[in-house]
Amino acid sequence: MLSRLNGYVKCSWYNHWTSIIIEDIFKDHASILPAVGLVKKIDFFYKNIPLDLKVTYLPEDYVIEKRKKAGLEKELQVLKKCAKGLSISIPKEKKESKLLELLWRKLSDHPDNIAKSKILELNSFRDIIISNITSNPTDLIRWFYENQGTRRFDASNRLFLVLVNKSDYFNSWELKRAKPLLMNGINAFLDSRNENLLNVTFKWKDTDYNVTAGVIILVHE
C-alpha cells in the first residue's frame, strides 16, 4: 500500500510540473494570448481562437481500430501467438494494456528471428499510422472527441499535443520532460503560416458537433 501511495505521489508531482513546463512553452510564444484567470476549458488563445490544451499519446484503441480496418489482428493477439510458439509464458492476471507492453518487451529482447520479425511488423504498421495522422490529423482529432468518457464529454475547441516515443511507445509519457523536443515542435507549429487549426465535425450520441482543433505530433525516434 505504501509503495502504491509513493508511486502515486511521484506520478502526480511529475505530471504537475511537466504540465507547467509545457504550458509555459506555449504562453511564451508571441502568437499566444494566455487566458486571464482560471477560465473553464480555455488555456489560451491562438489566432484569436480559444483552445483547451490536451497532452496525450498515440491511443492504443486507435491502433486497434486502424488494424481492424486493415484486416489485421490486434497487436496483443499477434504477440500472444508468437509468444506461445516460442514457449514464452503469458501471465493470465494482467490487464490487456499491461500484457501488451510485457509481451512486446519480451519479444523485442528475444533473439529468435520470428520474434524480431513480428515486432518489426507491428512497428511498421504504427509507422504508417503516424505518417497518416501527421499528414492528415482530422481522423485522429475526430477519434479523440468521439471516444471521450461520458462524464468528461465536452465539445470545446482543443489543441492536442501527441507525444510518440517510437523506440519505446509505452514510455511516451517520458517525453513530457524533453524540453528541447517540446520547444522545437510547439514553436514550429505556432510559427507556421499554414492553416494548422481545422474545422472538424464529430458525432456524439446521434448529435453532430462542430469544433476548431489542431494536433501537434512530436515524435522521438
C-alpha positions as semicolon CSV with decimal commas, in nm:
position;residue;x (nm);y (nm);z (nm)
1;M;0,000;0,000;0,000
2;L;0,281;0,241;0,093
3;S;0,459;0,160;-0,234
4;R;0,146;0,242;-0,436
5;L;0,096;0,568;-0,249
6;N;0,459;0,662;-0,308
7;G;0,422;0,588;-0,679
8;Y;0,102;0,792;-0,699
9;V;0,264;1,094;-0,533
10;K;0,566;1,079;-0,765
11;C;0,344;1,045;-1,071
12;S;0,125;1,338;-0,964
13;W;0,430;1,552;-0,894
14;Y;0,580;1,465;-1,234
15;N;0,259;1,535;-1,425
16;H;0,203;1,864;-1,243
17;W;0,544;2,013;-1,313
18;T;0,584;1,883;-1,668
19;S;0,240;2,024;-1,750
20;I;0,351;2,364;-1,622
21;I;0,667;2,344;-1,837
22;I;0,462;2,261;-2,148
23;E;0,206;2,536;-2,082
24;D;0,488;2,788;-2,030
25;I;0,638;2,700;-2,370
26;F;0,305;2,787;-2,531
27;K;0,248;3,102;-2,328
28;D;0,598;3,234;-2,402
29;H;0,520;3,241;-2,774
30;A;0,422;3,575;-2,926
31;S;0,114;3,431;-3,102
32;I;-0,036;3,300;-2,778
33;L;-0,263;3,505;-2,554
34;P;-0,294;3,333;-2,214
35;A;-0,641;3,307;-2,062
36;V;-0,685;3,550;-1,775
37;G;-0,750;3,363;-1,453
38;L;-0,900;3,015;-1,447
39;V;-1,128;3,007;-1,749
40;K;-1,301;2,673;-1,784
41;K;-1,197;2,480;-2,097
42;I;-0,967;2,760;-2,219
43;D;-0,591;2,751;-2,163
44;F;-0,502;3,019;-2,415
45;F;-0,599;3,192;-2,741
46;Y;-0,421;3,117;-3,068
47;K;-0,520;3,307;-3,383
48;N;-0,797;3,458;-3,169
49;I;-0,942;3,111;-3,110
50;P;-0,984;2,982;-2,752
51;L;-0,818;2,642;-2,707
52;D;-0,810;2,375;-2,440
53;L;-0,466;2,207;-2,440
54;K;-0,461;1,827;-2,413
55;V;-0,130;1,643;-2,375
56;T;-0,170;1,281;-2,479
57;Y;-0,015;0,984;-2,661
58;L;-0,092;0,754;-2,953
59;P;-0,407;0,579;-2,823
60;E;-0,385;0,200;-2,814
61;D;-0,756;0,176;-2,901
62;Y;-0,693;0,392;-3,208
63;V;-0,422;0,146;-3,317
64;I;-0,667;-0,142;-3,264
65;E;-0,928;0,034;-3,477
66;K;-0,684;0,101;-3,761
67;R;-0,557;-0,258;-3,761
68;K;-0,915;-0,387;-3,772
69;K;-0,996;-0,166;-4,070
70;A;-0,684;-0,300;-4,241
71;G;-0,799;-0,658;-4,177
72;L;-0,527;-0,724;-3,919
73;E;-0,540;-0,891;-3,580
74;K;-0,496;-0,693;-3,261
75;E;-0,134;-0,647;-3,166
76;L;-0,196;-0,840;-2,844
77;Q;-0,322;-1,144;-3,036
78;V;-0,018;-1,134;-3,266
79;L;0,215;-1,116;-2,967
80;K;0,035;-1,396;-2,781
81;K;0,059;-1,634;-3,077
82;C;0,425;-1,556;-3,124
83;A;0,495;-1,597;-2,751
84;K;0,324;-1,937;-2,743
85;G;0,524;-2,051;-3,044
86;L;0,845;-1,957;-2,864
87;S;0,731;-2,110;-2,531
88;I;0,723;-1,770;-2,358
89;S;0,498;-1,769;-2,052
90;I;0,191;-1,546;-2,071
91;P;0,053;-1,418;-1,735
92;K;-0,324;-1,453;-1,708
93;E;-0,395;-1,196;-1,441
94;K;-0,257;-0,888;-1,615
95;K;-0,476;-0,625;-1,783
96;E;-0,461;-0,619;-2,164
97;S;-0,264;-0,293;-2,174
98;K;-0,003;-0,425;-1,930
99;L;0,012;-0,761;-2,106
100;L;0,065;-0,589;-2,441
101;E;0,361;-0,398;-2,300
102;L;0,506;-0,705;-2,126
103;L;0,491;-0,930;-2,433
104;W;0,617;-0,652;-2,661
105;R;0,925;-0,614;-2,441
106;K;0,983;-0,989;-2,409
107;L;0,965;-1,045;-2,782
108;S;1,179;-0,736;-2,852
109;D;1,451;-0,887;-2,633
110;H;1,417;-1,239;-2,776
111;P;1,699;-1,350;-3,011
112;D;1,473;-1,556;-3,239
113;N;1,421;-1,411;-3,586
114;I;1,046;-1,483;-3,569
115;A;1,015;-1,257;-3,265
116;K;1,218;-0,984;-3,434
117;S;1,004;-1,012;-3,746
118;K;0,678;-0,976;-3,553
119;I;0,798;-0,669;-3,366
120;L;0,919;-0,516;-3,692
121;E;0,578;-0,585;-3,847
122;L;0,393;-0,416;-3,560
123;N;0,627;-0,118;-3,564
124;S;0,590;-0,081;-3,939
125;F;0,211;-0,054;-3,914
126;R;0,242;0,203;-3,636
127;D;0,477;0,399;-3,861
128;I;0,202;0,407;-4,124
129;I;-0,049;0,534;-3,866
130;I;0,186;0,810;-3,751
131;S;0,259;0,912;-4,109
132;N;-0,114;0,929;-4,189
133;I;-0,211;1,137;-3,886
134;T;0,083;1,370;-3,942
135;S;-0,023;1,443;-4,300
136;N;-0,397;1,447;-4,220
137;P;-0,483;1,477;-3,848
138;T;-0,859;1,518;-3,893
139;D;-0,932;1,149;-3,837
140;L;-0,738;1,140;-3,510
141;I;-0,900;1,463;-3,388
142;R;-1,244;1,318;-3,458
143;W;-1,147;0,997;-3,279
144;F;-1,034;1,187;-2,969
145;Y;-1,367;1,369;-2,946
146;E;-1,584;1,067;-3,019
147;N;-1,404;0,846;-2,768
148;Q;-1,428;1,071;-2,463
149;G;-1,566;0,930;-2,142
150;T;-1,934;1,012;-2,092
151;R;-1,879;1,205;-1,769
152;R;-1,600;1,411;-1,926
153;F;-1,771;1,482;-2,256
154;D;-1,703;1,829;-2,391
155;A;-1,715;1,995;-2,732
156;S;-1,474;2,280;-2,665
157;N;-1,202;2,376;-2,913
158;R;-0,887;2,179;-2,842
159;L;-0,521;2,157;-2,929
160;F;-0,384;1,806;-2,888
161;L;-0,014;1,759;-2,816
162;V;0,057;1,396;-2,905
163;L;0,386;1,255;-2,775
164;V;0,524;0,946;-2,952
165;N;0,840;0,766;-2,848
166;K;0,896;0,521;-3,134
167;S;1,181;0,347;-2,952
168;D;0,951;0,278;-2,654
169;Y;0,583;0,352;-2,717
170;F;0,486;0,253;-2,365
171;N;0,703;0,521;-2,209
172;S;0,599;0,806;-2,437
173;W;0,496;0,993;-2,122
174;E;0,867;1,049;-2,050
175;L;0,878;1,294;-2,343
176;K;0,688;1,544;-2,125
177;R;1,029;1,634;-1,982
178;A;1,210;1,653;-2,319
179;K;1,215;2,032;-2,327
180;P;1,423;2,083;-2,647
181;L;1,195;1,845;-2,841
182;L;0,886;2,016;-2,698
183;M;1,011;2,366;-2,775
184;N;1,111;2,282;-3,133
185;G;0,783;2,109;-3,215
186;I;0,550;2,352;-3,041
187;N;0,721;2,663;-3,179
188;A;0,730;2,516;-3,531
189;F;0,353;2,465;-3,512
190;L;0,285;2,812;-3,372
191;D;0,522;2,978;-3,622
192;S;0,358;2,809;-3,919
193;R;0,194;3,037;-4,174
194;N;-0,025;2,749;-4,288
195;E;-0,376;2,699;-4,156
196;N;-0,300;2,443;-3,885
197;L;-0,630;2,466;-3,699
198;L;-0,905;2,258;-3,858
199;N;-1,282;2,269;-3,855
200;V;-1,392;1,920;-3,756
201;T;-1,738;1,765;-3,727
202;F;-1,783;1,471;-3,493
203;K;-2,079;1,269;-3,374
204;W;-2,171;1,208;-3,010
205;K;-2,487;1,012;-2,924
206;D;-2,653;1,087;-3,258
207;T;-2,575;1,458;-3,238
208;D;-2,327;1,635;-3,466
209;Y;-2,084;1,884;-3,314
210;N;-1,853;2,129;-3,488
211;V;-1,520;2,228;-3,330
212;T;-1,197;2,402;-3,419
213;A;-0,899;2,189;-3,324
214;G;-0,539;2,110;-3,404
215;V;-0,277;1,843;-3,344
216;I;0,095;1,873;-3,275
217;I;0,263;1,535;-3,314
218;L;0,606;1,515;-3,156
219;V;0,798;1,201;-3,249
220;H;1,115;1,077;-3,085
221;E;1,281;0,808;-3,294
